[in-house]
């Protein structure tokens, strides 16, 4: 636990309603341009499933004006963005991606990764071609296969590309029909001192997850440390930030929450609006916090056997005002939107709710419509 002397206690008037308001307001923003929205978020998680669109598109549709599915992929090459692994795989500003490198390689002397064998040949190939699609490598290196971490079969050259990207030697320059196209990584500034690097990474993740439960944050940083061991023990970094006044902390119902200092407790917003959120949206990403704030245990069930699903293949959490009260499964049939909703309690019967849900479905239809 965080040392008690480092904590700043929540005012007695602050309730779960206020925490819910903070959670929804922390990453909400007026609709902005695509690059500005990604920069403001700091990280957008990616997922390949389209139900009805990829997670990154579902996240950005709530924060980018007139966003259409696939806009990020179409604009990626001209924006100063990178694809990389933070606590999950996703999109982030280039200066943020620099914090993740160099990654520690426990198998390499001194921890600095040096490509060998096929990986070194692939790196030289990309350097010569400047841009390389995985199919280009297949033509030059053949279709030798190797087993990846999930026990499935993956082309050896593609795995080499992923390894080189993970260690910051290659970057994703663009995508073609969802497939990563690679180039040499941009030159990076000299790495920060480990303590400063850790502080910035903690600040980034905490801002994205705020207010974050201490236990959930620990699990998140457990994922992050595997990719960026320079982080160090997150509790020590967090304790130092609490002591310096960069982070505030308080307890409620036996849960400890943390957020960046100066994050105001905004009034509860009762604007009658419905939002269908991605399963990986920052508002709902941390499942422990979700269950505490909204009182039910939402789960992503895409990999759950159909007979055991409670919510559906790719249920989108349904946010009504400041409460996540249910979910929706959205698809398209014959060019028309198909929607199935579910609710934890009784479905709201008010005219405001019906109108807000209809408006959100109209926004969803526009989002899914192809660009002219």
C-alpha positions in Angstrom: 0.0 0.0 0.0 1.0 3.6 -0.5 2.5 5.0 2.7 -0.3 6.7 4.8 1.8 9.9 5.3 1.9 10.4 1.5 -1.9 10.4 1.1 -4.1 13.4 0.5 -7.6 12.6 1.8 -10.7 13.1 -0.2 -13.1 15.8 1.2 -16.0 14.3 3.0 -18.5 15.6 0.4 -16.8 13.6 -2.4 -18.7 10.5 -3.2 -18.8 7.7 -5.8 -20.9 10.0 -7.9 -18.0 12.4 -8.0 -15.5 9.6 -8.8 -17.7 8.5 -11.6 -17.8 12.1 -12.9 -14.0 12.3 -12.7 -13.6 9.0 -14.5 -15.8 10.1 -17.4 -14.4 13.6 -17.5 -10.7 12.6 -17.3 -10.4 11.6 -20.9 -13.5 13.4 -22.3 -12.7 16.4 -24.5 -14.4 18.7 -26.9 -14.2 17.1 -30.4 -10.8 17.9 -31.9 -8.6 17.1 -34.8 -7.3 13.5 -35.0 -3.6 14.3 -34.1 -4.6 16.6 -31.3 -7.0 14.0 -29.8 -4.4 11.3 -29.7 -1.9 13.7 -28.2 -4.4 14.7 -25.5 -5.2 11.1 -24.7 -1.5 10.0 -24.8 -2.4 6.5 -25.9 -5.1 4.8 -27.9 -5.3 1.0 -27.5 -5.6 -1.0 -30.7 -7.5 -4.2 -31.3 -8.0 -6.1 -34.7 -11.6 -7.1 -34.1 -14.2 -5.2 -36.1 -17.6 -5.4 -34.3 -18.6 -3.1 -35.7 -15.2 -1.4 -36.0 -11.7 -1.7 -34.5 -11.2 -0.5 -30.9 -9.0 2.4 -31.9 -11.7 3.8 -34.1 -14.5 3.3 -31.5 -12.3 5.1 -29.0 -11.6 8.0 -31.3 -15.1 8.5 -32.6 -16.1 9.9 -29.2 -13.2 12.5 -29.3 -12.6 13.5 -32.9 -15.0 15.6 -34.9 -16.7 13.8 -37.8 -14.6 10.7 -37.3 -15.2 7.8 -39.6 -14.0 4.2 -39.1 -10.5 3.8 -40.6 -9.6 7.5 -40.4 -6.6 6.8 -38.1 -5.2 4.2 -40.5 -5.7 6.6 -43.5 -4.0 9.5 -41.7 -1.4 7.7 -39.8 1.4 8.2 -42.2 1.2 12.0 -42.1 0.8 12.3 -38.3 3.7 12.2 -35.8 2.3 9.0 -34.3 3.8 5.6 -33.5 2.5 2.1 -32.9 4.1 0.5 -29.8 3.4 -1.5 -26.7 2.7 0.5 -23.5 0.6 -1.7 -21.2 -1.1 -2.9 -24.3 -0.5 -2.4 -28.1 -1.7 0.9 -29.5 -1.1 4.3 -31.0 0.8 7.1 -29.2 2.6 10.4 -30.0 6.2 9.9 -31.1 7.7 11.8 -28.1 5.8 9.4 -25.8 7.0 6.3 -27.7 10.5 7.5 -27.1 10.0 6.9 -23.4 9.6 3.2 -24.1 13.1 2.8 -25.6 15.6 1.3 -25.4 13.9 -1.7 -24.0 15.8 -4.1 -21.8 16.6 -7.5 -23.3 17.3 -10.0 -20.6 19.0 -12.3 -23.1 21.5 -9.8 -24.3 24.8 -8.7 -22.7 24.2 -5.5 -20.9 20.5 -5.7 -21.6 20.8 -3.9 -25.0 19.2 -5.9 -27.9 21.4 -6.6 -30.9 19.6 -8.4 -33.8 21.2 -11.6 -35.0 20.6 -14.1 -37.7 17.3 -13.6 -39.7 16.4 -10.5 -37.6 19.7 -8.8 -38.7 19.0 -9.8 -42.3 15.5 -8.4 -42.1 16.8 -5.1 -40.6 19.3 -4.8 -43.4 16.6 -5.5 -46.0 14.3 -2.7 -44.6 17.2 -0.3 -44.4 18.0 -0.9 -48.1 14.3 -0.8 -49.3 13.4 2.1 -46.8 9.8 0.7 -46.8 8.9 -3.0 -46.5 5.6 -4.9 -46.5 5.7 -8.4 -45.0 4.9 -9.8 -48.4 8.1 -8.2 -49.7 10.1 -10.2 -47.2 8.3 -13.4 -48.0 9.4 -13.0 -51.6 13.1 -12.6 -50.6 13.4 -14.8 -47.5 10.8 -17.5 -48.3 8.0 -18.7 -46.2 9.8 -20.5 -43.4 7.6 -20.6 -40.3 8.1 -20.5 -36.6 5.9 -20.8 -33.5 4.8 -17.6 -31.8 4.0 -17.0 -28.1 0.4 -18.2 -28.5 1.3 -21.5 -30.0 0.1 -20.6 -33.4 2.2 -20.6 -36.6 3.6 -17.3 -37.7 5.9 -16.5 -40.6 9.5 -16.2 -39.4 10.1 -12.9 -41.2 6.9 -11.4 -39.7 8.0 -12.4 -36.3 11.4 -10.8 -36.9 9.7 -7.6 -38.0 7.7 -7.6 -34.7 10.8 -8.2 -32.6 12.7 -5.4 -34.3 9.7 -3.1 -33.8 9.5 -4.1 -30.1 13.1 -3.1 -29.6 12.7 0.2 -31.3 14.8 -0.6 -34.4 11.8 -0.5 -36.8 8.6 1.5 -36.8 5.2 1.1 -38.5 5.2 3.6 -41.3 1.7 2.9 -42.5 -0.9 0.2 -42.9 -2.3 -1.4 -46.0 -5.6 -3.1 -45.5 -4.7 -3.4 -41.8 -1.3 -4.9 -42.4 1.7 -3.1 -40.9 4.3 -1.6 -43.4 7.7 -1.1 -41.8 10.5 1.5 -42.0 13.6 2.2 -39.9 12.8 3.9 -36.6 13.2 7.6 -36.3 16.3 8.8 -34.5 15.6 9.2 -30.8 17.0 11.7 -28.3 19.3 10.4 -25.7 17.4 8.3 -23.2 16.3 9.9 -20.0 17.6 9.0 -16.6 15.7 5.9 -15.4 14.0 7.8 -12.5 12.7 10.6 -14.9 11.7 8.0 -17.5 9.7 6.1 -14.8 8.1 9.3 -13.5 6.9 10.3 -16.9 5.5 6.9 -17.7 3.7 6.8 -14.4 2.3 10.2 -15.0 1.1 9.2 -18.5 -0.7 6.1 -17.4 -2.2 7.7 -14.3 -3.6 10.6 -16.4 -5.2 8.1 -18.8 -6.7 5.9 -16.0 -7.6 8.7 -13.5 -8.9 8.3 -11.0 -7.1 4.9 -10.9 -7.6 2.3 -8.2 -4.3 1.4 -6.6 -4.7 -2.3 -7.1 -5.7 -1.9 -10.7 -2.9 0.5 -11.4 -0.4 -2.0 -9.9 -1.7 -4.7 -12.3 -1.3 -2.2 -15.2 2.2 -1.4 -14.3 2.9 -5.1 -14.0 2.2 -5.3 -17.7 4.2 -2.2 -18.4 7.3 -3.4 -16.6 7.6 -6.4 -18.9 8.1 -4.0 -21.8 10.0 -1.2 -20.1 12.0 -2.5 -17.1 13.5 0.9 -16.7 10.3 1.8 -14.8 11.5 0.2 -11.6 9.1 -0.8 -8.8 6.1 1.3 -9.5 5.2 1.8 -5.8 8.5 3.5 -5.1 8.0 5.8 -8.1 4.4 6.5 -7.1 5.3 7.2 -3.4 7.9 9.7 -4.5 5.4 11.5 -6.8 2.8 11.6 -3.9 5.5 13.0 -1.6 6.4 15.7 -4.2 2.7 16.6 -4.6 2.5 15.5 -8.2 -0.2 12.8 -7.4 -3.1 12.9 -5.0 -4.7 9.9 -3.3 -7.7 9.1 -1.2 -9.7 6.1 0.0 -13.4 5.2 -0.3 -15.2 1.9 0.4 -11.8 0.2 1.1 -10.4 1.2 -2.3 -7.6 3.7 -2.7 -7.7 6.0 -5.8 -5.0 8.1 -7.3 -5.0 10.9 -9.8 -2.7 13.7 -11.0 -2.5 16.7 -8.6 -4.9 19.5 -9.5 -7.5 17.3 -11.2 -10.6 19.1 -10.1 -13.7 17.3 -8.8 -16.1 18.5 -11.5 -19.8 18.8 -10.8 -21.8 15.7 -11.8 -22.8 16.2 -15.4 -26.4 15.1 -16.0 -26.5 16.0 -19.7 -28.9 13.5 -21.3 -26.4 11.8 -23.6 -25.8 8.1 -24.5 -22.3 7.0 -25.5 -21.5 3.5 -26.8 -17.9 2.9 -25.6 -15.2 0.6 -26.9 -14.3 -2.3 -24.5 -10.8 -0.7 -24.2 -12.0 2.9 -23.8 -10.1 4.6 -20.9 -13.4 5.2 -19.1 -14.0 1.4 -18.8 -10.6 -0.2 -19.3 -9.7 -1.0 -15.7 -12.2 -3.6 -14.7 -11.7 -3.4 -11.0 -12.5 0.3 -11.0 -15.4 -0.3 -13.4 -17.1 -2.8 -11.0 -16.6 -0.5 -8.0 -17.9 2.6 -9.7 -20.8 1.1 -11.6 -21.7 -1.9 -9.6 -21.4 -4.7 -12.1 -18.7 -6.8 -13.7 -18.6 -6.0 -17.4 -16.3 -8.3 -19.4 -15.1 -8.6 -23.0 -16.4 -11.9 -24.2 -15.0 -12.1 -27.8 -12.8 -15.1 -26.6 -15.5 -16.7 -24.4 -17.4 -19.7 -25.8 -20.7 -18.5 -27.1 -22.7 -20.6 -24.6 -21.0 -18.9 -21.7 -21.4 -15.3 -22.8 -23.6 -13.0 -20.7 -23.2 -9.8 -22.7 -22.3 -10.9 -26.3 -19.3 -11.2 -28.6 -18.2 -7.6 -28.5 -20.5 -5.7 -26.2 -20.0 -2.0 -26.1 -20.6 -0.5 -22.6 -23.5 1.9 -22.7 -22.9 5.2 -20.8 -26.0 7.2 -20.0 -25.2 10.5 -18.4 -22.6 9.5 -15.8 -23.6 5.9 -15.4 -22.7 2.8 -17.4 -26.1 1.1 -17.2 -25.8 -1.6 -19.8 -24.3 -2.6 -23.2 -25.0 -2.9 -26.9 -23.9 -5.3 -29.6 -23.7 -3.5 -32.9 -23.5 -4.9 -36.4 -24.5 -4.3 -39.9 -26.8 -6.3 -42.2 -27.6 -5.2 -45.7 -26.2 -1.8 -45.0 -28.4 -1.3 -42.0 -27.4 -1.0 -38.4 -28.4 -4.0 -36.2 -28.4 -3.3 -32.5 -29.1 -5.5 -29.5 -29.1 -3.8 -26.1 -29.0 -5.2 -22.6 -29.3 -3.5 -19.2 -28.2 -4.3 -15.7 -31.4 -2.9 -14.2 -34.5 -1.7 -15.9 -34.1 0.1 -19.1 -34.7 3.8 -18.7 -38.2 4.7 -20.0 -37.8 8.4 -20.3 -38.2 10.2 -23.6 -34.8 11.8 -23.0 -33.1 8.4 -22.9 -34.9 7.1 -26.1 -33.9 10.3 -27.9 -30.3 10.1 -26.7 -30.0 6.5 -27.7 -31.4 7.2 -31.2 -29.0 10.1 -31.6 -26.0 7.9 -30.6 -27.1 5.2 -33.1 -27.3 7.9 -35.8 -23.8 8.9 -34.9 -22.7 5.3 -35.1 -24.2 5.0 -38.6 -22.4 8.1 -39.8 -19.2 6.8 -38.3 -19.5 3.4 -40.1 -20.4 5.0 -43.5 -17.5 4.9 -45.9 -15.8 8.2 -46.9 -17.0 9.5 -50.2 
